[in-house]
Amino acid sequence: MSFDQSFTLSSAALMNGKLLVLAIVLTLVGIAVYEFVLVGGVSLEGIARFANGDLGPT
């Protein structure tokens, strides 16, 4: 394997890793936003309930 091939493979793996991390972060953000909406929107009460772990529907 030449240097060029190994460099291309490692950069592709790095790009896949970045995309994977991005996908995970976006998923977590999406879940957090969904939970906030579920507990009554992004209000002080909703944030307080979210912080207290009360995620059931209102």
mmCIF file of the N, C-alpha and C atoms, coordinates in Angstrom:
data_MODEL
# 
_entry.id   MODEL 
# 
loop_
_atom_site.group_PDB 
_atom_site.id 
_atom_site.type_symbol 
_atom_site.label_atom_id 
_atom_site.label_alt_id 
_atom_site.label_comp_id 
_atom_site.label_asym_id 
_atom_site.label_entity_id 
_atom_site.label_seq_id 
_atom_site.pdbx_PDB_ins_code 
_atom_site.Cartn_x 
_atom_site.Cartn_y 
_atom_site.Cartn_z 
_atom_site.occupancy 
_atom_site.B_iso_or_equiv 
_atom_site.pdbx_formal_charge 
_atom_site.auth_seq_id 
_atom_site.auth_comp_id 
_atom_site.auth_asym_id 
_atom_site.auth_atom_id 
_atom_site.pdbx_PDB_model_num 
ATOM 1   N N  . MET A 1 1  ? 0.853   -1.192 0.000  1.00 0.00 ? 1  MET A N  1 
ATOM 2   C CA . MET A 1 1  ? 0.000   0.000  0.000  1.00 0.00 ? 1  MET A CA 1 
ATOM 3   C C  . MET A 1 1  ? 0.888   1.241  0.000  1.00 0.00 ? 1  MET A C  1 
ATOM 4   N N  . SER A 1 2  ? 0.591   2.153  -0.881 1.00 0.00 ? 2  SER A N  1 
ATOM 5   C CA . SER A 1 2  ? 1.398   3.369  -0.965 1.00 0.00 ? 2  SER A CA 1 
ATOM 6   C C  . SER A 1 2  ? 0.952   4.369  0.094  1.00 0.00 ? 2  SER A C  1 
ATOM 7   N N  . PHE A 1 3  ? 1.763   5.396  0.278  1.00 0.00 ? 3  PHE A N  1 
ATOM 8   C CA . PHE A 1 3  ? 1.447   6.434  1.264  1.00 0.00 ? 3  PHE A CA 1 
ATOM 9   C C  . PHE A 1 3  ? 0.142   7.130  0.908  1.00 0.00 ? 3  PHE A C  1 
ATOM 10  N N  . ASP A 1 4  ? -0.055  7.393  -0.391 1.00 0.00 ? 4  ASP A N  1 
ATOM 11  C CA . ASP A 1 4  ? -1.270  8.092  -0.826 1.00 0.00 ? 4  ASP A CA 1 
ATOM 12  C C  . ASP A 1 4  ? -2.524  7.298  -0.474 1.00 0.00 ? 4  ASP A C  1 
ATOM 13  N N  . GLN A 1 5  ? -2.474  5.979  -0.706 1.00 0.00 ? 5  GLN A N  1 
ATOM 14  C CA . GLN A 1 5  ? -3.638  5.148  -0.408 1.00 0.00 ? 5  GLN A CA 1 
ATOM 15  C C  . GLN A 1 5  ? -3.951  5.146  1.085  1.00 0.00 ? 5  GLN A C  1 
ATOM 16  N N  . SER A 1 6  ? -2.920  4.987  1.916  1.00 0.00 ? 6  SER A N  1 
ATOM 17  C CA . SER A 1 6  ? -3.157  4.934  3.357  1.00 0.00 ? 6  SER A CA 1 
ATOM 18  C C  . SER A 1 6  ? -3.646  6.289  3.865  1.00 0.00 ? 6  SER A C  1 
ATOM 19  N N  . PHE A 1 7  ? -3.142  7.375  3.298  1.00 0.00 ? 7  PHE A N  1 
ATOM 20  C CA . PHE A 1 7  ? -3.587  8.710  3.713  1.00 0.00 ? 7  PHE A CA 1 
ATOM 21  C C  . PHE A 1 7  ? -5.056  8.915  3.351  1.00 0.00 ? 7  PHE A C  1 
ATOM 22  N N  . THR A 1 8  ? -5.433  8.451  2.150  1.00 0.00 ? 8  THR A N  1 
ATOM 23  C CA . THR A 1 8  ? -6.824  8.585  1.713  1.00 0.00 ? 8  THR A CA 1 
ATOM 24  C C  . THR A 1 8  ? -7.747  7.772  2.611  1.00 0.00 ? 8  THR A C  1 
ATOM 25  N N  . LEU A 1 9  ? -7.327  6.569  2.976  1.00 0.00 ? 9  LEU A N  1 
ATOM 26  C CA . LEU A 1 9  ? -8.138  5.721  3.846  1.00 0.00 ? 9  LEU A CA 1 
ATOM 27  C C  . LEU A 1 9  ? -8.303  6.347  5.223  1.00 0.00 ? 9  LEU A C  1 
ATOM 28  N N  . SER A 1 10 ? -7.215  6.881  5.772  1.00 0.00 ? 10 SER A N  1 
ATOM 29  C CA . SER A 1 10 ? -7.300  7.456  7.114  1.00 0.00 ? 10 SER A CA 1 
ATOM 30  C C  . SER A 1 10 ? -8.154  8.721  7.112  1.00 0.00 ? 10 SER A C  1 
ATOM 31  N N  . SER A 1 11 ? -8.062  9.525  6.061  1.00 0.00 ? 11 SER A N  1 
ATOM 32  C CA . SER A 1 11 ? -8.877  10.742 6.014  1.00 0.00 ? 11 SER A CA 1 
ATOM 33  C C  . SER A 1 11 ? -10.348 10.382 5.824  1.00 0.00 ? 11 SER A C  1 
ATOM 34  N N  . ALA A 1 12 ? -10.623 9.312  5.083  1.00 0.00 ? 12 ALA A N  1 
ATOM 35  C CA . ALA A 1 12 ? -12.005 8.867  4.908  1.00 0.00 ? 12 ALA A CA 1 
ATOM 36  C C  . ALA A 1 12 ? -12.561 8.352  6.231  1.00 0.00 ? 12 ALA A C  1 
ATOM 37  N N  . ALA A 1 13 ? -11.739 7.616  6.984  1.00 0.00 ? 13 ALA A N  1 
ATOM 38  C CA . ALA A 1 13 ? -12.173 7.113  8.288  1.00 0.00 ? 13 ALA A CA 1 
ATOM 39  C C  . ALA A 1 13 ? -12.421 8.272  9.239  1.00 0.00 ? 13 ALA A C  1 
ATOM 40  N N  . LEU A 1 14 ? -11.564 9.282  9.179  1.00 0.00 ? 14 LEU A N  1 
ATOM 41  C CA . LEU A 1 14 ? -11.723 10.461 10.030 1.00 0.00 ? 14 LEU A CA 1 
ATOM 42  C C  . LEU A 1 14 ? -13.019 11.183 9.685  1.00 0.00 ? 14 LEU A C  1 
ATOM 43  N N  . MET A 1 15 ? -13.317 11.295 8.391  1.00 0.00 ? 15 MET A N  1 
ATOM 44  C CA . MET A 1 15 ? -14.539 11.961 7.953  1.00 0.00 ? 15 MET A CA 1 
ATOM 45  C C  . MET A 1 15 ? -15.763 11.181 8.434  1.00 0.00 ? 15 MET A C  1 
ATOM 46  N N  . ASN A 1 16 ? -15.703 9.846  8.335  1.00 0.00 ? 16 ASN A N  1 
ATOM 47  C CA . ASN A 1 16 ? -16.812 9.015  8.811  1.00 0.00 ? 16 ASN A CA 1 
ATOM 48  C C  . ASN A 1 16 ? -17.000 9.187  10.309 1.00 0.00 ? 16 ASN A C  1 
ATOM 49  N N  . GLY A 1 17 ? -15.897 9.292  11.051 1.00 0.00 ? 17 GLY A N  1 
ATOM 50  C CA . GLY A 1 17 ? -15.971 9.497  12.492 1.00 0.00 ? 17 GLY A CA 1 
ATOM 51  C C  . GLY A 1 17 ? -16.635 10.817 12.827 1.00 0.00 ? 17 GLY A C  1 
ATOM 52  N N  . LYS A 1 18 ? -16.276 11.868 12.077 1.00 0.00 ? 18 LYS A N  1 
ATOM 53  C CA . LYS A 1 18 ? -16.878 13.182 12.316 1.00 0.00 ? 18 LYS A CA 1 
ATOM 54  C C  . LYS A 1 18 ? -18.370 13.152 12.016 1.00 0.00 ? 18 LYS A C  1 
ATOM 55  N N  . LEU A 1 19 ? -18.746 12.472 10.935 1.00 0.00 ? 19 LEU A N  1 
ATOM 56  C CA . LEU A 1 19 ? -20.161 12.377 10.571 1.00 0.00 ? 19 LEU A CA 1 
ATOM 57  C C  . LEU A 1 19 ? -20.937 11.596 11.620 1.00 0.00 ? 19 LEU A C  1 
ATOM 58  N N  . LEU A 1 20 ? -20.297 10.537 12.158 1.00 0.00 ? 20 LEU A N  1 
ATOM 59  C CA . LEU A 1 20 ? -20.948 9.734  13.185 1.00 0.00 ? 20 LEU A CA 1 
ATOM 60  C C  . LEU A 1 20 ? -21.190 10.568 14.435 1.00 0.00 ? 20 LEU A C  1 
ATOM 61  N N  . VAL A 1 21 ? -20.174 11.320 14.857 1.00 0.00 ? 21 VAL A N  1 
ATOM 62  C CA . VAL A 1 21 ? -20.311 12.183 16.036 1.00 0.00 ? 21 VAL A CA 1 
ATOM 63  C C  . VAL A 1 21 ? -21.396 13.226 15.795 1.00 0.00 ? 21 VAL A C  1 
ATOM 64  N N  . LEU A 1 22 ? -21.398 13.811 14.592 1.00 0.00 ? 22 LEU A N  1 
ATOM 65  C CA . LEU A 1 22 ? -22.401 14.822 14.253 1.00 0.00 ? 22 LEU A CA 1 
ATOM 66  C C  . LEU A 1 22 ? -23.808 14.225 14.315 1.00 0.00 ? 22 LEU A C  1 
ATOM 67  N N  . ALA A 1 23 ? -23.957 13.018 13.783 1.00 0.00 ? 23 ALA A N  1 
ATOM 68  C CA . ALA A 1 23 ? -25.265 12.355 13.797 1.00 0.00 ? 23 ALA A CA 1 
ATOM 69  C C  . ALA A 1 23 ? -25.727 12.091 15.225 1.00 0.00 ? 23 ALA A C  1 
ATOM 70  N N  . ILE A 1 24 ? -24.800 11.647 16.082 1.00 0.00 ? 24 ILE A N  1 
ATOM 71  C CA . ILE A 1 24 ? -25.141 11.373 17.484 1.00 0.00 ? 24 ILE A CA 1 
ATOM 72  C C  . ILE A 1 24 ? -25.558 12.659 18.188 1.00 0.00 ? 24 ILE A C  1 
ATOM 73  N N  . VAL A 1 25 ? -24.784 13.724 17.974 1.00 0.00 ? 25 VAL A N  1 
ATOM 74  C CA . VAL A 1 25 ? -25.089 15.011 18.613 1.00 0.00 ? 25 VAL A CA 1 
ATOM 75  C C  . VAL A 1 25 ? -26.453 15.523 18.156 1.00 0.00 ? 25 VAL A C  1 
ATOM 76  N N  . LEU A 1 26 ? -26.711 15.453 16.848 1.00 0.00 ? 26 LEU A N  1 
ATOM 77  C CA . LEU A 1 26 ? -27.997 15.927 16.326 1.00 0.00 ? 26 LEU A CA 1 
ATOM 78  C C  . LEU A 1 26 ? -29.156 15.105 16.883 1.00 0.00 ? 26 LEU A C  1 
ATOM 79  N N  . THR A 1 27 ? -28.937 13.804 17.032 1.00 0.00 ? 27 THR A N  1 
ATOM 80  C CA . THR A 1 27 ? -29.973 12.941 17.598 1.00 0.00 ? 27 THR A CA 1 
ATOM 81  C C  . THR A 1 27 ? -30.273 13.336 19.035 1.00 0.00 ? 27 THR A C  1 
ATOM 82  N N  . LEU A 1 28 ? -29.212 13.550 19.833 1.00 0.00 ? 28 LEU A N  1 
ATOM 83  C CA . LEU A 1 28 ? -29.397 13.938 21.235 1.00 0.00 ? 28 LEU A CA 1 
ATOM 84  C C  . LEU A 1 28 ? -30.092 15.287 21.341 1.00 0.00 ? 28 LEU A C  1 
ATOM 85  N N  . VAL A 1 29 ? -29.691 16.227 20.484 1.00 0.00 ? 29 VAL A N  1 
ATOM 86  C CA . VAL A 1 29 ? -30.329 17.549 20.489 1.00 0.00 ? 29 VAL A CA 1 
ATOM 87  C C  . VAL A 1 29 ? -31.805 17.414 20.116 1.00 0.00 ? 29 VAL A C  1 
ATOM 88  N N  . GLY A 1 30 ? -32.075 16.589 19.113 1.00 0.00 ? 30 GLY A N  1 
ATOM 89  C CA . GLY A 1 30 ? -33.453 16.379 18.686 1.00 0.00 ? 30 GLY A CA 1 
ATOM 90  C C  . GLY A 1 30 ? -34.307 15.785 19.797 1.00 0.00 ? 30 GLY A C  1 
ATOM 91  N N  . ILE A 1 31 ? -33.758 14.809 20.519 1.00 0.00 ? 31 ILE A N  1 
ATOM 92  C CA . ILE A 1 31 ? -34.479 14.205 21.646 1.00 0.00 ? 31 ILE A CA 1 
ATOM 93  C C  . ILE A 1 31 ? -34.719 15.247 22.728 1.00 0.00 ? 31 ILE A C  1 
ATOM 94  N N  . ALA A 1 32 ? -33.710 16.053 23.032 1.00 0.00 ? 32 ALA A N  1 
ATOM 95  C CA . ALA A 1 32 ? -33.843 17.086 24.064 1.00 0.00 ? 32 ALA A CA 1 
ATOM 96  C C  . ALA A 1 32 ? -34.935 18.084 23.689 1.00 0.00 ? 32 ALA A C  1 
ATOM 97  N N  . VAL A 1 33 ? -34.932 18.517 22.427 1.00 0.00 ? 33 VAL A N  1 
ATOM 98  C CA . VAL A 1 33 ? -35.955 19.465 21.963 1.00 0.00 ? 33 VAL A CA 1 
ATOM 99  C C  . VAL A 1 33 ? -37.342 18.828 22.054 1.00 0.00 ? 33 VAL A C  1 
ATOM 100 N N  . TYR A 1 34 ? -37.443 17.577 21.637 1.00 0.00 ? 34 TYR A N  1 
ATOM 101 C CA . TYR A 1 34 ? -38.722 16.860 21.703 1.00 0.00 ? 34 TYR A CA 1 
ATOM 102 C C  . TYR A 1 34 ? -39.215 16.763 23.146 1.00 0.00 ? 34 TYR A C  1 
ATOM 103 N N  . GLU A 1 35 ? -38.310 16.446 24.069 1.00 0.00 ? 35 GLU A N  1 
ATOM 104 C CA . GLU A 1 35 ? -38.686 16.346 25.482 1.00 0.00 ? 35 GLU A CA 1 
ATOM 105 C C  . GLU A 1 35 ? -39.141 17.697 26.015 1.00 0.00 ? 35 GLU A C  1 
ATOM 106 N N  . PHE A 1 36 ? -38.441 18.764 25.624 1.00 0.00 ? 36 PHE A N  1 
ATOM 107 C CA . PHE A 1 36 ? -38.832 20.108 26.067 1.00 0.00 ? 36 PHE A CA 1 
ATOM 108 C C  . PHE A 1 36 ? -40.247 20.439 25.595 1.00 0.00 ? 36 PHE A C  1 
ATOM 109 N N  . VAL A 1 37 ? -40.532 20.144 24.332 1.00 0.00 ? 37 VAL A N  1 
ATOM 110 C CA . VAL A 1 37 ? -41.865 20.416 23.791 1.00 0.00 ? 37 VAL A CA 1 
ATOM 111 C C  . VAL A 1 37 ? -42.902 19.572 24.533 1.00 0.00 ? 37 VAL A C  1 
ATOM 112 N N  . LEU A 1 38 ? -42.530 18.330 24.845 1.00 0.00 ? 38 LEU A N  1 
ATOM 113 C CA . LEU A 1 38 ? -43.434 17.409 25.528 1.00 0.00 ? 38 LEU A CA 1 
ATOM 114 C C  . LEU A 1 38 ? -43.807 17.920 26.917 1.00 0.00 ? 38 LEU A C  1 
ATOM 115 N N  . VAL A 1 39 ? -42.852 18.516 27.633 1.00 0.00 ? 39 VAL A N  1 
ATOM 116 C CA . VAL A 1 39 ? -43.125 18.955 29.013 1.00 0.00 ? 39 VAL A CA 1 
ATOM 117 C C  . VAL A 1 39 ? -43.632 20.392 29.080 1.00 0.00 ? 39 VAL A C  1 
ATOM 118 N N  . GLY A 1 40 ? -43.982 20.976 27.955 1.00 0.00 ? 40 GLY A N  1 
ATOM 119 C CA . GLY A 1 40 ? -44.612 22.290 27.994 1.00 0.00 ? 40 GLY A CA 1 
ATOM 120 C C  . GLY A 1 40 ? -43.797 23.392 27.367 1.00 0.00 ? 40 GLY A C  1 
ATOM 121 N N  . GLY A 1 41 ? -42.951 23.043 26.412 1.00 0.00 ? 41 GLY A N  1 
ATOM 122 C CA . GLY A 1 41 ? -42.197 24.074 25.708 1.00 0.00 ? 41 GLY A CA 1 
ATOM 123 C C  . GLY A 1 41 ? -40.974 24.534 26.477 1.00 0.00 ? 41 GLY A C  1 
ATOM 124 N N  . VAL A 1 42 ? -40.206 25.406 25.841 1.00 0.00 ? 42 VAL A N  1 
ATOM 125 C CA . VAL A 1 42 ? -38.989 25.914 26.463 1.00 0.00 ? 42 VAL A CA 1 
ATOM 126 C C  . VAL A 1 42 ? -39.371 27.090 27.355 1.00 0.00 ? 42 VAL A C  1 
ATOM 127 N N  . SER A 1 43 ? -39.947 26.760 28.484 1.00 0.00 ? 43 SER A N  1 
ATOM 128 C CA . SER A 1 43 ? -40.309 27.764 29.482 1.00 0.00 ? 43 SER A CA 1 
ATOM 129 C C  . SER A 1 43 ? -39.542 27.433 30.754 1.00 0.00 ? 43 SER A C  1 
ATOM 130 N N  . LEU A 1 44 ? -39.565 28.322 31.713 1.00 0.00 ? 44 LEU A N  1 
ATOM 131 C CA . LEU A 1 44 ? -38.864 28.054 32.968 1.00 0.00 ? 44 LEU A CA 1 
ATOM 132 C C  . LEU A 1 44 ? -39.425 26.809 33.643 1.00 0.00 ? 44 LEU A C  1 
ATOM 133 N N  . GLU A 1 45 ? -40.730 26.656 33.604 1.00 0.00 ? 45 GLU A N  1 
ATOM 134 C CA . GLU A 1 45 ? -41.350 25.479 34.215 1.00 0.00 ? 45 GLU A CA 1 
ATOM 135 C C  . GLU A 1 45 ? -40.913 24.202 33.495 1.00 0.00 ? 45 GLU A C  1 
ATOM 136 N N  . GLY A 1 46 ? -40.918 24.268 32.170 1.00 0.00 ? 46 GLY A N  1 
ATOM 137 C CA . GLY A 1 46 ? -40.508 23.106 31.390 1.00 0.00 ? 46 GLY A CA 1 
ATOM 138 C C  . GLY A 1 46 ? -39.060 22.732 31.645 1.00 0.00 ? 46 GLY A C  1 
ATOM 139 N N  . ILE A 1 47 ? -38.184 23.743 31.723 1.00 0.00 ? 47 ILE A N  1 
ATOM 140 C CA . ILE A 1 47 ? -36.764 23.492 31.979 1.00 0.00 ? 47 ILE A CA 1 
ATOM 141 C C  . ILE A 1 47 ? -36.587 22.915 33.379 1.00 0.00 ? 47 ILE A C  1 
ATOM 142 N N  . ALA A 1 48 ? -37.322 23.460 34.358 1.00 0.00 ? 48 ALA A N  1 
ATOM 143 C CA . ALA A 1 48 ? -37.220 22.961 35.729 1.00 0.00 ? 48 ALA A CA 1 
ATOM 144 C C  . ALA A 1 48 ? -37.678 21.507 35.804 1.00 0.00 ? 48 ALA A C  1 
ATOM 145 N N  . ARG A 1 49 ? -38.783 21.192 35.138 1.00 0.00 ? 49 ARG A N  1 
ATOM 146 C CA . ARG A 1 49 ? -39.284 19.814 35.141 1.00 0.00 ? 49 ARG A CA 1 
ATOM 147 C C  . ARG A 1 49 ? -38.315 18.894 34.419 1.00 0.00 ? 49 ARG A C  1 
ATOM 148 N N  . PHE A 1 50 ? -37.723 19.393 33.320 1.00 0.00 ? 50 PHE A N  1 
ATOM 149 C CA . PHE A 1 50 ? -36.744 18.609 32.572 1.00 0.00 ? 50 PHE A CA 1 
ATOM 150 C C  . PHE A 1 50 ? -35.540 18.312 33.458 1.00 0.00 ? 50 PHE A C  1 
ATOM 151 N N  . ALA A 1 51 ? -35.086 19.327 34.214 1.00 0.00 ? 51 ALA A N  1 
ATOM 152 C CA . ALA A 1 51 ? -33.934 19.164 35.099 1.00 0.00 ? 51 ALA A CA 1 
ATOM 153 C C  . ALA A 1 51 ? -34.252 18.192 36.230 1.00 0.00 ? 51 ALA A C  1 
ATOM 154 N N  . ASN A 1 52 ? -35.505 18.173 36.666 1.00 0.00 ? 52 ASN A N  1 
ATOM 155 C CA . ASN A 1 52 ? -35.906 17.275 37.750 1.00 0.00 ? 52 ASN A CA 1 
ATOM 156 C C  . ASN A 1 52 ? -36.188 15.858 37.260 1.00 0.00 ? 52 ASN A C  1 
ATOM 157 N N  . GLY A 1 53 ? -36.143 15.663 35.951 1.00 0.00 ? 53 GLY A N  1 
ATOM 158 C CA . GLY A 1 53 ? -36.338 14.330 35.396 1.00 0.00 ? 53 GLY A CA 1 
ATOM 159 C C  . GLY A 1 53 ? -37.796 13.950 35.225 1.00 0.00 ? 53 GLY A C  1 
ATOM 160 N N  . ASP A 1 54 ? -38.697 14.918 35.310 1.00 0.00 ? 54 ASP A N  1 
ATOM 161 C CA . ASP A 1 54 ? -40.120 14.650 35.123 1.00 0.00 ? 54 ASP A CA 1 
ATOM 162 C C  . ASP A 1 54 ? -40.452 14.855 33.646 1.00 0.00 ? 54 ASP A C  1 
ATOM 163 N N  . LEU A 1 55 ? -40.388 13.759 32.878 1.00 0.00 ? 55 LEU A N  1 
ATOM 164 C CA . LEU A 1 55 ? -40.520 13.894 31.428 1.00 0.00 ? 55 LEU A CA 1 
ATOM 165 C C  . LEU A 1 55 ? -41.864 13.400 30.908 1.00 0.00 ? 55 LEU A C  1 
ATOM 166 N N  . GLY A 1 56 ? -42.794 13.093 31.811 1.00 0.00 ? 56 GLY A N  1 
ATOM 167 C CA . GLY A 1 56 ? -44.094 12.616 31.365 1.00 0.00 ? 56 GLY A CA 1 
ATOM 168 C C  . GLY A 1 56 ? -44.891 13.736 30.727 1.00 0.00 ? 56 GLY A C  1 
ATOM 169 N N  . PRO A 1 57 ? -45.904 13.383 29.936 1.00 0.00 ? 57 PRO A N  1 
ATOM 170 C CA . PRO A 1 57 ? -46.741 14.416 29.319 1.00 0.00 ? 57 PRO A CA 1 
ATOM 171 C C  . PRO A 1 57 ? -47.519 15.186 30.380 1.00 0.00 ? 57 PRO A C  1 
ATOM 172 N N  . THR A 1 58 ? -47.798 16.428 30.102 1.00 0.00 ? 58 THR A N  1 
ATOM 173 C CA . THR A 1 58 ? -48.489 17.273 31.084 1.00 0.00 ? 58 THR A CA 1 
ATOM 174 C C  . THR A 1 58 ? -49.969 16.917 31.140 1.00 0.00 ? 58 THR A C  1 
# 
